[in-house]
């Protein structure tokens, strides 16, 4: 018919004179073979070698030297690909198999995710992140338990790198799980007492210059210390420790006297504490036995930079003695008084004889009495 060869079949049950013919196979003038109805489901084999199937194609094995196209596909076995799966119309986005035992995901023509043959999972790089190689790496294969993140700027880098952990809790108890929004948890699974976990800070040569160490004093008793180490031209050494009892030890691992062991400072030379205040302010040490009222400052030592005077308070939180800027010792008053045109170096002032009395007593048995000498010497 019209130069085409057709193979047709009659519907089942057709009576003579009322036969309905259905097309099953046709060879066109152009040499194409079409199997199935003229429209809808069918297979076309063109003279140029293309196969067009409308429906499901099931085959035990399929090998193609050219492109295979379709809308959907179901495979019950393996699909072998030499190198990559490319996104249609977006050829720089692909899933690749660049070498044996390696998977790589690319967007914009650049590697975004790389799974190495040894199990290392990398994002933004194909080599291990370092000072000069930017990217992220998680070791879960041959080298489990290690994570690297690098900006990759090297010794002249100008951008930082960071890790942010978000969480949300509404509790207010310090250390309570219900109050902890975000947690960085370091665990030493070995149960040997006195082992540690740490946060290390390193220089451009990857050498540690400072550490914050969590020391497991006792795993079974859940006792630990926090140690701070810094370096001075060598590996970091301990400079301060907070013990499990809450004592702070600086320059030593041995606490001081049991009545004064909350803070111990030790060096091999002169040792001290400096309080630096504003030029018109005061430096203070307060002694307290309460959390409110005058009990918070019932005793104190205070140095006023505006008057350059050192004051001592006791009993009720008020000043009881002072050494003024001229070195005079004033007891019972903060104002120096002049007597017969003289400003005494020691002044004791009170409102009655008992608060204005000075006593000098020698308590030794059978000893001489106490002496008060008045002298003048020339040399």
C-alpha positions as CSV (number, residue, x, y, z in Angstrom):
1,X,0.0,0.0,0.0
2,X,1.5,3.3,-1.2
3,X,4.9,1.6,-1.5
4,X,4.8,0.3,2.1
5,X,4.7,-3.3,3.2
6,X,2.3,-4.1,6.1
7,X,1.5,-7.1,8.1
8,X,-2.0,-7.1,9.7
9,X,-4.1,-9.4,11.8
10,X,-7.9,-9.7,12.3
11,X,-9.6,-9.1,15.6
12,X,-10.6,-12.3,17.4
13,X,-14.2,-13.4,16.6
14,X,-14.5,-11.3,13.5
15,X,-17.3,-12.6,11.2
16,X,-17.0,-12.9,7.5
17,X,-17.7,-9.6,5.8
18,X,-17.0,-7.7,9.0
19,X,-13.3,-8.2,9.5
20,X,-11.3,-5.5,11.5
21,X,-7.7,-5.5,10.5
22,X,-5.0,-4.3,13.0
23,X,-1.5,-3.3,11.8
24,X,1.3,-5.2,13.5
25,X,4.4,-4.6,11.3
26,X,5.2,-2.1,8.6
27,X,8.2,-1.4,6.4
28,X,8.1,2.2,5.1
29,X,9.3,3.5,1.8
30,X,12.3,4.9,3.6
31,X,13.3,1.5,4.9
32,X,12.2,1.9,8.5
33,X,10.6,-1.0,10.4
34,X,7.7,-0.3,12.7
35,X,6.3,-2.9,15.1
36,X,3.0,-2.3,16.8
37,X,0.0,0.0,16.2
38,X,0.3,2.9,13.8
39,X,0.2,5.2,16.9
40,X,1.0,4.7,20.6
41,X,3.0,1.8,21.9
42,X,5.5,0.4,19.5
43,X,9.1,0.0,18.3
44,X,10.7,1.7,15.4
45,X,13.9,0.5,13.8
46,X,15.2,3.2,11.4
47,X,17.3,2.6,8.4
48,X,20.0,4.8,10.0
49,X,20.3,2.4,12.9
50,X,18.2,4.1,15.6
51,X,15.8,2.1,17.8
52,X,12.8,4.1,19.2
53,X,10.7,2.1,21.8
54,X,7.5,3.6,23.3
55,X,7.2,1.5,26.5
56,X,9.5,-0.8,28.4
57,X,12.5,-2.5,26.8
58,X,13.6,-5.7,28.6
59,X,16.9,-7.3,27.6
60,X,19.5,-9.6,29.1
61,X,22.4,-7.5,27.9
62,X,22.6,-4.2,26.1
63,X,25.7,-2.8,24.4
64,X,25.8,0.5,22.6
65,X,28.5,2.2,20.7
66,X,26.6,5.5,20.6
67,X,24.1,7.4,22.8
68,X,21.2,5.7,24.6
69,X,18.3,8.1,25.4
70,X,15.0,7.8,27.2
71,X,12.8,9.3,29.9
72,X,13.0,6.6,32.6
73,X,14.7,3.3,33.1
74,X,14.7,0.4,35.6
75,X,17.7,-1.9,35.9
76,X,17.7,-5.1,38.0
77,X,21.4,-5.6,37.6
78,X,24.6,-3.6,37.3
79,X,25.1,-0.5,35.0
80,X,28.7,-0.1,33.9
81,X,30.0,3.4,33.1
82,X,33.5,4.1,32.0
83,X,33.9,7.5,33.6
84,X,31.0,9.8,34.3
85,X,27.2,10.5,34.4
86,X,26.5,13.9,33.0
87,X,23.5,16.1,33.6
88,X,21.7,16.7,30.3
89,X,22.1,20.2,29.1
90,X,24.5,20.9,31.9
91,X,27.7,19.2,30.9
92,X,29.9,20.6,33.7
93,X,27.8,18.8,36.4
94,X,28.6,15.2,36.7
95,X,29.2,12.1,38.8
96,X,32.6,10.7,37.9
97,X,34.7,7.6,38.5
98,X,38.1,9.1,37.6
99,X,40.2,6.2,38.9
100,X,39.7,2.8,40.4
101,X,37.8,2.8,43.8
102,X,37.1,6.5,43.6
103,X,33.9,8.5,43.3
104,X,33.8,12.2,42.5
105,X,30.9,14.8,42.3
106,X,31.4,17.9,40.2
107,X,29.4,21.1,39.7
108,X,30.5,24.0,37.5
109,X,33.3,21.9,36.2
110,X,35.0,21.8,39.6
111,X,35.3,18.9,42.1
112,X,33.0,19.4,45.1
113,X,33.0,16.0,46.7
114,X,35.6,13.2,46.4
115,X,35.6,9.8,48.1
116,X,39.1,8.4,47.9
117,X,40.0,4.7,47.6
118,X,41.1,4.6,51.2
119,X,37.7,5.8,52.4
120,X,38.7,9.5,52.9
121,X,35.7,11.7,52.3
122,X,36.7,15.1,50.9
123,X,34.7,18.2,50.0
124,X,36.2,20.9,47.8
125,X,39.4,19.1,47.2
126,X,40.9,15.9,45.8
127,X,44.1,16.0,47.9
128,X,44.5,16.0,51.7
129,X,43.7,19.5,53.1
130,X,46.8,21.3,54.5
131,X,48.1,24.8,55.0
132,X,48.1,25.3,51.2
133,X,45.3,23.0,50.2
134,X,41.8,24.2,51.0
135,X,38.9,21.8,51.7
136,X,37.4,19.4,54.2
137,X,38.3,15.8,54.9
138,X,36.8,13.1,57.0
139,X,38.8,9.9,57.5
140,X,36.5,6.9,57.9
141,X,38.4,4.2,56.0
142,X,42.0,3.3,56.4
143,X,42.6,6.2,58.8
144,X,39.3,6.4,60.9
145,X,38.6,9.2,63.4
146,X,40.3,12.2,61.9
147,X,38.8,15.4,60.5
148,X,40.6,18.2,58.6
149,X,39.3,21.7,57.6
150,X,41.6,24.2,55.8
151,X,41.1,27.6,54.1
152,X,44.3,26.8,52.2
153,X,45.8,30.3,52.2
154,X,49.2,29.2,53.5
155,X,51.6,31.6,55.3
156,X,50.2,34.6,53.3
157,X,46.5,33.7,53.7
158,X,44.1,36.5,54.6
159,X,40.9,34.5,55.2
160,X,40.0,32.4,58.2
161,X,38.3,29.1,58.7
162,X,35.8,28.1,61.4
163,X,33.3,25.6,62.7
164,X,29.9,26.7,63.9
165,X,27.6,24.4,65.9
166,X,24.0,25.5,66.4
167,X,21.7,24.2,69.1
168,X,18.8,25.4,71.2
169,X,17.8,24.7,74.8
170,X,15.8,26.7,77.3
171,X,17.2,25.4,80.6
172,X,19.3,27.7,82.9
173,X,21.2,25.2,85.1
174,X,24.9,25.5,84.5
175,X,26.1,22.3,82.8
176,X,22.7,20.7,82.7
177,X,21.8,18.9,79.4
178,X,18.6,20.8,79.1
179,X,20.5,24.1,79.1
180,X,23.2,23.2,76.6
181,X,22.4,24.5,73.2
182,X,25.6,23.4,71.4
183,X,28.3,20.9,72.6
184,X,31.8,20.1,71.5
185,X,32.5,16.8,73.2
186,X,36.0,15.3,73.4
187,X,36.1,11.7,74.6
188,X,39.1,9.5,75.5
189,X,37.7,6.0,75.3
190,X,40.9,4.5,77.0
191,X,40.1,4.1,80.7
192,X,43.7,4.6,82.0
193,X,43.6,7.2,84.8
194,X,45.5,10.5,84.2
195,X,45.2,10.3,80.4
196,X,43.9,13.3,78.5
197,X,42.0,15.0,75.8
198,X,43.0,18.4,74.5
199,X,42.4,21.4,72.2
200,X,45.7,22.4,70.6
201,X,46.7,25.7,69.0
202,X,49.5,25.6,66.4
203,X,51.6,28.0,64.4
204,X,52.2,28.1,60.6
205,X,54.6,25.1,60.9
206,X,51.9,23.0,62.5
207,X,53.8,23.1,65.8
208,X,51.7,23.4,69.0
209,X,52.1,26.7,70.8
210,X,49.3,26.4,73.4
211,X,47.0,23.7,74.8
212,X,43.9,23.4,76.9
213,X,44.0,19.9,78.4
214,X,41.2,17.9,80.1
215,X,43.0,15.4,82.4
216,X,41.1,12.3,83.5
217,X,42.4,12.1,87.2
218,X,40.0,9.1,87.7
219,X,37.7,7.6,85.1
220,X,35.8,5.5,87.6
221,X,35.3,8.4,90.1
222,X,34.6,10.9,87.3
223,X,37.3,13.3,88.6
224,X,39.2,15.6,86.3
225,X,41.4,18.7,86.0
226,X,41.7,21.4,83.4
227,X,45.2,22.3,82.4
228,X,46.4,25.4,80.4
229,X,49.8,25.1,78.7
230,X,51.7,27.7,76.7
231,X,55.1,27.7,74.9
232,X,58.2,29.9,75.1
233,X,60.5,28.7,72.3
234,X,59.7,25.1,73.1
235,X,56.8,22.7,73.3
236,X,53.9,23.9,75.5
237,X,54.3,23.3,79.3
238,X,51.7,23.7,82.0
239,X,51.2,27.2,83.4
240,X,47.9,26.9,85.2
241,X,45.6,24.1,86.5
242,X,42.1,24.0,87.8
243,X,41.8,20.9,90.0
244,X,38.8,18.7,90.5
245,X,38.3,20.5,93.9
246,X,38.2,23.9,92.2
247,X,41.6,25.0,93.3
248,X,43.6,27.2,90.9
249,X,47.3,26.4,90.7
250,X,49.7,28.7,88.7
251,X,53.3,27.6,88.1
252,X,52.9,24.6,90.4
253,X,50.9,21.4,90.8
254,X,51.0,21.6,94.6
255,X,48.5,23.6,96.5
256,X,49.4,26.0,99.3
257,X,48.4,25.9,103.0
258,X,45.0,24.3,103.6
259,X,43.6,27.6,104.9
260,X,44.7,29.4,101.7
261,X,44.8,26.8,98.9
262,X,42.1,28.1,96.6
263,X,44.7,30.1,94.6
264,X,48.4,29.2,94.7
265,X,51.0,31.0,92.6
266,X,54.5,29.8,92.4
267,X,57.7,30.9,90.6
268,X,61.4,30.4,91.2
269,X,61.9,34.1,91.7
270,X,60.0,37.0,93.0
271,X,56.2,36.3,92.9
272,X,53.3,38.6,93.0
273,X,49.9,39.9,91.8
274,X,49.4,43.3,90.1
275,X,46.1,45.1,90.3
276,X,46.1,47.9,87.7
277,X,43.3,50.5,88.1
278,X,42.3,53.8,86.5
279,X,44.2,57.0,87.6
280,X,41.2,58.2,89.6
281,X,40.0,54.8,90.7
282,X,40.9,52.3,93.4
283,X,42.4,48.8,93.5
284,X,40.6,46.6,96.0
285,X,40.7,43.3,97.9
286,X,37.5,42.6,99.8
287,X,36.9,40.0,102.5
288,X,33.3,38.8,102.7
289,X,31.2,36.3,104.6
290,X,27.8,37.1,103.0
291,X,26.2,37.7,99.5
292,X,24.5,40.9,100.3
293,X,24.8,44.0,102.6
294,X,27.9,45.1,104.4
295,X,28.9,41.4,104.8
296,X,30.1,41.6,101.2
297,X,32.8,44.1,102.2
298,X,33.2,43.6,106.0
299,X,37.0,43.7,105.6
300,X,39.1,45.2,102.8
301,X,42.4,46.5,101.6
302,X,42.0,49.4,99.2
303,X,44.5,51.7,97.4
304,X,43.1,55.0,96.0
305,X,45.0,56.3,93.0
306,X,43.3,59.7,93.3
307,X,44.8,60.2,96.8
308,X,47.6,57.6,96.7
309,X,46.5,56.3,100.1
310,X,46.3,52.7,101.3
311,X,43.2,52.0,103.4
312,X,42.3,49.1,105.7
313,X,38.7,48.3,106.6
314,X,37.5,45.9,109.2
315,X,34.5,45.0,111.4
316,X,31.7,46.9,109.7
317,X,33.2,47.6,106.2
318,X,34.5,51.0,107.2
319,X,38.0,52.3,107.2
320,X,40.0,51.7,110.4
321,X,43.5,52.6,109.3
322,X,45.3,54.4,106.5
323,X,48.7,55.0,105.2
324,X,48.6,58.3,103.3
325,X,50.6,59.5,100.4
326,X,53.2,61.0,102.8
327,X,53.7,57.7,104.6
328,X,51.9,58.8,107.7
329,X,49.9,56.0,109.5
330,X,46.5,57.2,110.5
331,X,44.4,55.1,112.8
332,X,40.8,56.0,113.6
333,X,40.8,58.9,111.1
334,X,41.7,59.5,107.4
335,X,42.7,63.2,108.1
336,X,46.1,64.1,109.3
337,X,46.2,66.5,112.3
338,X,48.9,69.0,113.0
339,X,50.0,69.4,116.7
340,X,52.2,72.3,117.7
341,X,53.0,72.9,114.0
342,X,54.0,69.2,113.6
343,X,52.3,66.6,111.5
344,X,52.9,63.3,113.3
345,X,54.0,60.1,111.4
346,X,51.7,58.0,113.6
347,X,48.3,59.3,114.6
348,X,45.8,57.5,116.7
349,X,42.4,59.2,117.1
350,X,39.3,58.2,119.0
351,X,36.3,59.6,120.8
352,X,37.3,58.4,124.3
353,X,40.3,57.1,126.2
354,X,39.7,53.5,125.3
355,X,39.7,54.2,121.6
356,X,42.7,56.6,121.8
357,X,45.0,54.5,124.0
358,X,48.3,53.0,123.0
359,X,49.8,50.1,125.0
360,X,53.2,48.5,124.8
361,X,53.4,45.3,126.8
362,X,56.2,42.7,127.3
363,X,54.6,39.4,128.2
364,X,57.9,37.5,128.9
365,X,58.2,36.0,132.4
366,X,60.7,37.9,134.7
367,X,61.6,40.2,131.9
368,X,62.1,43.9,131.8
369,X,59.2,46.1,131.0
370,X,58.5,47.4,127.5
371,X,60.5,50.4,126.4
372,X,59.6,53.4,124.3
373,X,62.7,55.3,123.2
374,X,62.9,58.9,122.1
375,X,66.3,59.7,120.6
376,X,68.2,62.0,118.4
377,X,71.3,61.0,116.6
378,X,73.9,62.8,114.6
379,X,76.5,61.2,112.4
